[in-house]
Amino acid sequence: MTTFEKIQEIIVDQLGKDEEEVQLTTNFREELDADSLDLFQIINDIEDAFEDNDVKIETDEGLNTVQDLVDFVDEQIKKNS
């Protein structure tokens, strides 16, 4: 499973959206109507899912799209490996 697929699954579960609605270019606030509490929960779930890679996301600052989040997580994985 790719980083995107795992993150997509978390977002779909958390926000009750269809997979087709969660693509790399999807904006959390504008297209998924996610508020800060939603993003907090998504980030917590992502940290849990990637705990073996020691992924820590301190803030959602600059993480506006699914691609931003995937890139951030991939960068953390590379840095920690």
Secondary structure, 3 states (H helix, E strand, C coil): CCHHHHHHHHHHHHHCCCHHHCCCCCEHHHHHCCCHHHHHHHHHHHHHHCHHHCCCCCCCCCCCEHHHHHHHHHHHHHHHC
